[in-house]
Amino acid sequence: MVEIVSFLNEGLGHSSHVVDLGDGQALVIDPARFPTAQRRFAAERGFTITWTADTHSHADYISGSPELAAEGAQFLASAAAGLVVPHRGVEPGEEVEVADGVLLRAIPTPGHTPDHVAFLLTVGEEQIALFSGGSLMVGALGRTDLLGEEHRDRLARQLFRALRTEVLTLPDELPVYPTHGGGSFCSAPSASARTTTIGQERRSNPLLGIDEEDEFVERLLTGLGTFPTYFRALPEINRRGPRLYPGIPKLARLDLATVQTHLAAGAGLVDARPMAAFAEAHPAGALSIQHRSGFASWLGWLVDLDRPIVFVLDDDTNREDLVRQSLTIGHDQILGELAGGIDAWREGGLPTASIPLISPTGIVGTVIDVRQRPEWEAGHLPSAVHVELGALPAATMIDGPVTVMCGHGERAMTGASVLAHRGHGDLSVLAGGPDDWAAATGSQLAVGP
């Protein structure tokens, strides 16, 4: 009997799945770049990864399938994806025998992307699992606007039809293993669970309860939020095939003079230390993106993929994870870190800045809330101005003192550093979020748009 084990990247809201095929072989579905955990699992179990498959042209991460293919696995992908990287293109409805009596059938599910397929795993006559990729998720469906506003209606209609003719005809008890889930910008808002069944989605997924196509399209498109700008670039990188690394590269340590040379040439300076350290002192002009599980999404959103980067870190930063996250979303132009960190910057006599962290009772000036739209609508300060973090670099500047806030403070500090870079000098960051403000002031939050 086959066994399926899932691996979660919490920051990207991404799951990949390893299938033990029962004969010393394994199949991996939708691995991200550097599938180290999957390799480790295979080694511990004593089997070889002989197959890897991508359900669609990924926009939120660099695929790890080319890496596994370079190590000997056969790479399956939709023929419609037009991949240049070596692979075996599968047509809609095609079945591939991945082990004796074990078949993987490509089910056409265009919508999230035009080339999208879901993979149905069968053993003999028994249907074992559906790997639904970015089509059907837990309580949600994949967004259809990744190719631009002009394509989203057509792709939403394709998704409506594919779900009804190809997916909802499957048995209610069939397990479903999506690639995207809670925390992913690739879906309409979804639940926190990572797996589901056809029956569970038929009963509880609000979009699947809509039988009229026009209503379905309107509801799906209305529920879509913004997504990182780097999503536009990754499908083509994945189509051509990414640079392959023998392992996660070590972060180079650069002296101050070298860093200054890079910055003068246009490199970006990203301070990945905790927000409290950035608040106290940071290199003037640095962008604050605290290293945490969601680091990569904001790095890709706010720093162009082709712009070289120098990092400012502290001793506690997990450098291997920082590099892995950066490369996973296509930021290959990593120059290194400033050796000695903020101390080296100060000792070199270079200018520093600070942005105070304030309590909910210390708010001054205009409050800018940089959370995503669903978070804002769930509850916000009545007097706050809503500007999503990804939109802040191009937003109209506000005169006078500004307090930036989010749910906890990390994104707010990023937003404040963006505003500081644009020349706003009277900034503070709320340490906490709307619930902290409500508790401290005894006031009610506003809900809705």
N, C-alpha and C positions, 0 to 999 in steps of 0.2 A: 504493500500500500504506500502511495506517495505521501510525503509530509511537506507542509508549506510553513516556512518561517519568515516573518516580516521584519524589516529593518527600517526604523524611523529616523528621519532627519527632521527634528522638531522645528528648527529655524525656518526651513523651507516648506514645512507642512507636507513632506514628501515621504512616501513609503516605497521601498523596493522589496521584492519577494524572492526567496530562494526555494526552489522545489527540489526535494530529494527524490530522484526518480527511481530509487530502490535498487539500482544495479551498479552502484559506484559512480553514478553520474549525477550531475545537478544542472538545473536550469535556473537562470536569474532573469527576473522581469524588471525592466526599467531601473537599472542601477545608475546611480550618479557617479560622477568622476571620483576616482580613488575608492573603488569598492572594497576597501580593506576589511571591513567587518564581514562581508560576505565571503571573502577568501579565507579569513580566519575560521569562520564557521565550517566551511567546506573541509579545511585541513583538520579541524578537530573531529569531524565526523568521518574522515577518511575517504571522501569522495572528490571527484574532479569536476570543475565547472566546464561542461562540454557545450552548453548552449546558453546564449543570452539573447533577450528579445526586448525591443522597444515598441511600445504601443503607438507612439506618435512622435512627431518632431517636437522635441522639448524646447520650451521657451524660458523655463525658470531655472534650468541647470544644464551643465555640460554632461552629456551622456557618458557613462562608464563602459558602455558596451564595446566601443572600439578598443578600449584597453584590454578587456577580457578576450576580445577577438584576437588581439596581437599575441595573447598567451595561448591561443589554440582553440578557443571556443568558437562555435558557429554563431554568427550574429544574424538574427532574424529581424526584419523591419518591413513595414509596408512598402510595397513596390512604388506606390504613389508618392512616397517621400522624396524620391529622386536622390538618394544618398550617393555621394561620391566615394565615401569611405567603404572599404571592402565589407560586403554583407550579402545575405541572400534575401532578395526581395520576395515577399509573399503577396499573393493576390487575394482579394476578398473571397472568402469561402474555402481557400486552400487549407489543406491539412498537412502537417509536418509530423512525422513520427520521430519523437525525441528520445524514445526508449522502446524496448520491445512491448508492443501493445499500448503504448502511451502516446496519445496524439495531442497536438496543439492546433486548434482551428482558428483561423483569422476571421473574425466577425466584423463586417464593415460598420463602423460607427462614426462617420464624419460629422463634424459639428465643432467640437473643441478645436480641431484642426481638420483641414480637408482630407488628409491622409490617414486619419485615425482608424485603428482597428482595436477591438478587444480580443483577447485570446481565451478561448474556451479549452480547458484541460479535460481530457477524457481518458479513462483507463478501461479498455474493452468497451462495453456498452454503457458504462457508468460515467455520468458527468460529474467531475470532481470540483471544479472551481472556474469562475470567470474572473480574469484579470482585466478590469474595466478601464484602466488607465485614467484618462481625464474626461471620460464620457459620463459614467454614472458613479456618483460618490455617496457618502453617507449623508442622506438628507439634502443632497445638492446635486447640481450638474455642472459640467465644465463650461467656462465662459466661451463665447463664440466671437469675441472682438479682438483677438490677438493679431489678426491680419489687418486691422483697421476698421473704422466705423462703417466703411462702405460695404464690407463683407459680412457684418455680424448678423443681419437679418436673414440672408440666404443660408448661412451656416446654422443658425438657430432652427430654421425649418428642416434642414437636413438632419439635425440632431433629433428633432421631434419625431420624424418618420423612422429614423434608425432605431430609436429606443422602442418604438411600438412594434416594428416588424422584426427586429433582430434580437432585442434584449428581453423585453417583457413577455416574449413567447417561451422563455426558459422556465424551468421548474421553480416554484416558490422557495423550495428548500436549498437551492443552489447557493453556496457561499460566493460572495463578491469581494474581491481584493482590489480596491482602487489604488492608484498611484498618488493622487492628490487628496488632501483632507484638510482638517482644521489648521489654520495658519498659512495655507497656501493662497497666493494671489491668483491662482489659476482657476479658482472655482467661485461660483456664487456662494454666499455664506453657508458654511457647512457645520456639521456637528463635530464633537471631539472624538467620537469613536472612529476606528480606522478600518474596520471590516463590517460587512453587513450581509444580507441575503436578498435575493430577488423579491421574495415575499415581503420582507420588512420594508423595502423601498416602495413596493407597490402600495402598501398600506399607509406609509407615513411620509413619503417624500412629497412635499406640497406641489412641486412642479409636475410630478407624474400623475397627479390627480386631475390635471387639466386635459380635457378631451378635445378642445377646440384649438386648432393650430395657431390662429392669430392671437388668441388669449395667451397661449403658452409662450409665444415669441415676446409679447409685450411684458409678461411677468418675468421671464428670464432676463431680458435686456434691462429692465428697470432695476433688477437686483444686483447688477454688476457694479462693482466699485472700481477704483483706479488700480493700475498695476505698474510695477517698476519699468522704467524706460529701457533697461537692458533687455527686456523680453523681446524687443524688436530685433536685436542682433543675434540672439542665441540660436534660433532655428537654422540660420545660414551657417553658423559655426559648426553646428551639429551635422548639417548636410555635408559640408566639406570634410569634416573630421577634425577633432581638436589635436593640439600638440600632445604627444604622449610623453609622460615622465616615468623614469624608472622607480620613482617613489615621490613622496611629498618633499619638495625642495626645502632646504634649510634657509632661514631668513638671514640674509647678509647683514653684517654689522658695519655701518658706515660712519666715518668720522664726520665732525661738524663741517669741515671745509667741503667734503664731498657732497654732503646734504645740501649745503648752500648752492653748490654748482648745479645740482639737479633741480632745486627750486627755481633758480634763475632761468633754467631752460624750460620751465613750465610744469614741472612735476607737482602733484598734489601732496599736501602734508595732512595725514590723517592721524589724529590722536585717539588711540583705542583704549586708553586707560579708563577706569571707573569715573563716572560723572563728577563725583565729589573731588577727585584729584584734578580733573580738568577745571572745575569751578574755582579751585584755589589758585592755580597758575597753569598756563599753557602757552605754547608759542603763539605769538600774535598771528592771526590769520589761519590757524589750524582748524580743521573740521573735526568735531567730536563725533565719533561713532564708537560707543563702548562695545568692547568685545564681549559678546554673549551669543546665545543660540541664533538670534535673528540678525547678527552682524552683517552677513553677506548681502541680504536683500537691500539694506540701506546703503551699503557701499556701492552696489551696482546701480542703485537708483540715483545717487547723488554725485558719483564720480564716473565720468565716461570710461568705458572699458579700454580705450586706447590711450588713456592718460596714465603715465607712470606714477607710482605711489611710493612715498616714504612714510613709514609709520613711526609714531612716538609711543613707546610701551613702558610698562613697569616690570619689575622682576617677576610678578605673579602671572603675567600673561602667558597663556598656552600658545606658544608660537606655532607649533605644528597645526593646531586647529585653526588658528588665524589664517595661515597660508592655505590650508585645505578649503576653508570656506571661500576665500577669495578666488581661488582657482576654479572651484566648483561652479561659480556663476560667471566665469570667463574673464576674470581680472588677472591676466597673465603678466601684466606690466608692473610687477612688484620689484622695486629696486632694493629694498631692505629697510632696516630700522636705524634710527639715530642711536649710535653707541653712547651709552650713558644717559639716554633719555632726556627728560626735562632739566636735570642738573647740568648736563653738558651744554644745553642750549643757554641756560642762565650764565654758566661760567664763561661762555663765549661772548657775553655781553649783548646778546640779541634780545629784542623786545619780547616781553611776556604780557599776557592779559589775564583777567579773571572775570567770571560771571557768577554773581552770588546765588546760592541756593536759599530760598526763602520758605517760610512756613505758610500754611493756608491763611493765617491771620495777617501775614505781612505783604499781601499782594498789593502792588502799586501799578498805576497806569492801566493801559489796555491789556486785557488778557487774550492771548492767541492760543487756541487749542489746536494742536497739530495731529490729533488722532485721525484714524480713518472714519469715513462717514457713518458706518454702522455703530461704531463706538460713540461718536458724537450724538447720534439720534437716541441712543439708549440712556443718555443723561449727561448734561453739561451745565456749566455755570451760566445763569441767565444772561449775563452781560458779556459773555465771551464772544470773540470773533473766531470763526472756524476757517482755518487754512490747513489742509493736509500737508504733512511734512514734505511729501514729494513735490508739491506745488509751491513751496515756500521760496525757492530760488528765483521764481519769476513773479511772485505776488507783489501787489502794490504795497509800498512801504508805508508804515504808520508812524506819524510824528509823536514825539513825547515818550515817556517811560513805557516799556512793554514787559509784561510777565508772560513767559512761554510755559505752557503746560501740556502734559499728555496723561497717560494712565499712572505712571510711576515717577518719571523724570528723565529717563535715558533719551527718549526721542525728543523731549523738550530741550535738552541740552544740545542735541544735534541741531535742532531748529534755531536755537539761540546762536550757535556758532555760524550757521548760515547767514543769519541777519547781521551778525558782527562783521562777517566777511564783506557784506554789502554796505557796510558803513554805519549801521545803527549802533550807537554807543551807550544807550541807557537801557540795559537789559538785565533781567533776572529770570530765574527758573524756579518753578514751583516744585518742591520736593514732595511728591505725592500726586494724587489725582483728584477727580471730582468727588469721590466718596470721602476722601480725607478733608476736603474743603467743607462738604456738607456736615460732617461730624464735628469739625472744629468751630463752625460758625452757627450751627443749628438752622441752616437755611435749606431750602428745597432746590433740587436740581430741576432744570428744564428738560423736557424730553421732546423728541421729534426733530424735524429739520430746523 
